């Protein structure tokens, strides 16, 4: 597709379960970002990939959160032992290598609900 | 850390009216981004400002960054129902301070409702 694709769009899970959220960036975009948006808040930075490597993971809240991008394209955000406080919309974005306007292209997000 | 405060938190206007949304930073802004978000959708890029006094326009939306680079405003002229949504300002960190120019700090957003 032409835009950033995220799956699933909605995920309901029970406390303590493991979840994976997938992001398929725009073709050719080497930079990929994960943000988390809680209700009534702006998005908060989680992690930034340049190619296959995590260039900046300073926003990951704790070691239950992990993200990979093994082939430099699709990325998976993994959350272990989910807690109710993890409920939020997880947004993925990508950007072109040339930088341009600095625009990040966001997906529609994956809404995670932990019961 | 940098904090962005947006005002108002929410705004209801009649179609055709002008409106302004403000974004104030606790620190000097090195890059200020305006995004729009509709419920259930991702963020849509509107504009980026970098220079003090800079002003950019796209269709009926104008964004300005003040000379001191600590405040930005977004002005919509002759609002339409299609302008409704959440407007978010985001700021990047200056390079050399350990920040990435894409590690944005966002405000909480301004919810705009335009009544026909």
Interface residues (C-beta under 8 A of the other chain):
Chain A: X4 X31 X33 X40 X41 X42 X43 X44 X45 X48 X55 X56 X58 X59 X91 X93 X95 X101 X102 X103 X104 X105 X106 X107 X108 X109
Chain B: X4 X31 X33 X35 X40 X41 X42 X43 X44 X45 X48 X88 X90 X92 X100 X101 X102 X103 X104 X105 X106 X107 X108 X109
